Amino acid sequence: MAGIGLILAIVIAIIVVIFTVQNAATVSISFIFWHTEMPLAVVIFCAVLAGALLMFCLVLYKSLRDRWKSRQAGKAEVKAEVAALKSAEPAELAAAAESEPPGEPTAAPLAAEGQASPPAAAEKGS
């Protein structure tokens, strides 16, 4: 899908270059109190560049807005989970802990194997 977009961008760029080269005459430009004369190729290039910059800014804004909304939703989800854990009874917490897949080893399995737990090892080194 990205390849189609790239090919389309290249085709549009080629069309703009051909149009610009064929229209190289000098034209008069006026904007509010500003008047100047410049080649039409420069005017076309500036217009295309301004359009590309505008599209880039719009896409960047949408991307940042979506990322911010995603973070806010994640924070709300975490807050709801913490609130649920705070209101849960000890029996429910124990059942939830048993149903979770095992994570990293804790100090208890290490001590059972005859090894010092990480905090104890850190205290011995001090």
C-alpha positions in Angstrom: 0.0 0.0 0.0 2.9 2.4 0.8 4.4 1.6 -2.6 1.3 2.9 -4.4 1.5 6.1 -2.5 5.2 6.5 -3.4 4.5 5.8 -7.1 1.6 8.3 -7.0 3.8 11.0 -5.4 6.5 10.4 -8.1 4.0 10.7 -10.9 2.5 14.0 -9.5 6.1 15.4 -9.0 6.9 14.6 -12.7 3.7 16.3 -13.8 4.5 19.4 -11.7 8.0 19.5 -13.1 6.8 19.3 -16.7 4.2 21.9 -16.1 6.7 24.2 -14.4 9.3 23.9 -17.2 6.7 24.6 -19.9 5.5 27.7 -18.1 8.8 29.6 -17.4 7.5 33.1 -18.4 7.9 35.9 -15.9 4.6 36.9 -14.2 3.5 39.7 -11.9 2.5 38.6 -8.4 0.5 40.8 -6.0 -0.4 39.9 -2.4 -2.0 42.6 -0.2 0.6 45.4 -0.4 3.3 43.3 -1.8 4.0 43.3 -5.6 6.8 41.5 -7.5 7.7 39.8 -10.7 9.1 36.4 -10.8 9.2 33.3 -13.1 6.0 31.3 -13.1 8.1 28.2 -12.3 9.1 29.7 -8.9 5.4 30.6 -8.2 4.3 27.0 -9.0 7.1 25.5 -7.0 6.2 27.7 -4.0 2.5 26.8 -4.3 3.3 23.0 -4.4 5.7 23.4 -1.5 3.1 25.2 0.6 0.5 22.6 -0.2 2.9 19.8 0.8 3.9 21.6 4.0 0.2 22.1 4.9 -0.6 18.4 4.3 2.4 17.4 6.4 1.3 19.6 9.3 -2.3 18.2 9.1 -1.0 14.6 9.1 1.4 15.4 12.0 -1.5 17.0 14.0 -3.8 14.0 13.5 -1.0 11.6 14.4 -0.1 13.5 17.6 -3.8 13.8 18.5 -4.4 10.1 18.1 -1.3 9.3 20.1 -2.5 11.6 22.9 -6.0 10.1 22.9 -4.4 6.6 23.1 -2.3 7.6 26.1 -5.3 9.1 27.8 -7.4 6.0 27.2 -4.5 3.8 28.6 -4.2 6.0 31.7 -8.0 5.8 32.3 -7.8 2.0 31.9 -4.9 1.8 34.4 -6.8 4.0 36.9 -9.9 1.8 36.6 -7.8 -1.3 37.1 -6.2 0.2 40.2 -9.6 1.2 41.6 -10.9 -2.3 41.0 -7.9 -3.8 42.8 -8.3 -1.5 45.7 -12.0 -2.4 46.1 -11.4 -6.1 45.6 -11.5 -8.5 48.5 -8.3 -10.4 49.5 -9.8 -13.7 48.2 -10.4 -12.1 44.8 -6.9 -10.8 44.7 -5.4 -14.2 45.5 -7.5 -15.8 42.7 -6.4 -13.1 40.3 -2.8 -13.7 41.2 -3.1 -17.4 40.7 -4.7 -17.0 37.3 -1.9 -14.8 35.9 0.9 -16.4 34.0 4.2 -16.6 35.9 6.4 -13.6 35.4 9.9 -13.0 36.5 11.1 -15.0 39.5 10.5 -13.4 42.9 12.7 -13.6 46.0 10.8 -16.6 47.4 11.8 -19.1 44.6 15.3 -17.9 44.7 15.5 -18.3 48.5 14.0 -21.8 48.2 16.8 -22.8 45.8 19.4 -21.7 48.3 20.3 -18.4 46.6 20.1 -15.0 48.2 17.3 -12.8 47.1 18.3 -9.7 45.1 17.7 -7.2 48.0 19.7 -9.4 50.4 22.5 -9.7 47.9 22.6 -5.9 47.5 22.8 -5.5 51.3 25.7 -7.9 51.6 27.6 -5.9 49.0 27.3 -2.7 51.0 
